[in-house]
Amino acid sequence: MTDDRVTPLPRPGARRGSAKCPMCKRPVVAAHQPFCSPRCRDEDLRRWLVGDYRIPTDEPPPDGDPPAGGRE
């Protein structure tokens, strides 16, 4: 049996229930979901680009890759 209920879409710019921004914990704004503002969205992107979000491993990096840590 399938569930045929329809979930309404949030209004543009409306705040979402109890969802919190992963960066600053303020309420999420639909226009910047899952963040509260462009500043938090950009900070998250910066952290991805500099390698702050990575999974540590015991494997050596392939030839030609910079050493772990990324910032030297």
Secondary structure in CASP SS format (residue, H / E / C, confidence):
PFRMAT SS
TARGET T0000
AUTHOR 0000-0000-0000
METHOD secondary structure of the structure
MODEL  1
M C 1.00
T C 1.00
D C 1.00
D C 1.00
R C 1.00
V C 1.00
T C 1.00
P C 1.00
L C 1.00
P C 1.00
R C 1.00
P C 1.00
G C 1.00
A C 1.00
R E 1.00
R E 1.00
G E 1.00
S E 1.00
A E 1.00
K E 1.00
C C 1.00
P C 1.00
M C 1.00
C C 1.00
K C 1.00
R C 1.00
P E 1.00
V E 1.00
V E 1.00
A H 1.00
A H 1.00
H H 1.00
Q C 1.00
P C 1.00
F C 1.00
C C 1.00
S C 1.00
P H 1.00
R H 1.00
C H 1.00
R H 1.00
D H 1.00
E H 1.00
D H 1.00
L H 1.00
R H 1.00
R H 1.00
W H 1.00
L H 1.00
V H 1.00
G C 1.00
D C 1.00
Y C 1.00
R C 1.00
I C 1.00
P C 1.00
T C 1.00
D C 1.00
E C 1.00
P C 1.00
P C 1.00
P C 1.00
D C 1.00
G C 1.00
D C 1.00
P C 1.00
P C 1.00
A C 1.00
G C 1.00
G C 1.00
R C 1.00
E C 1.00
END
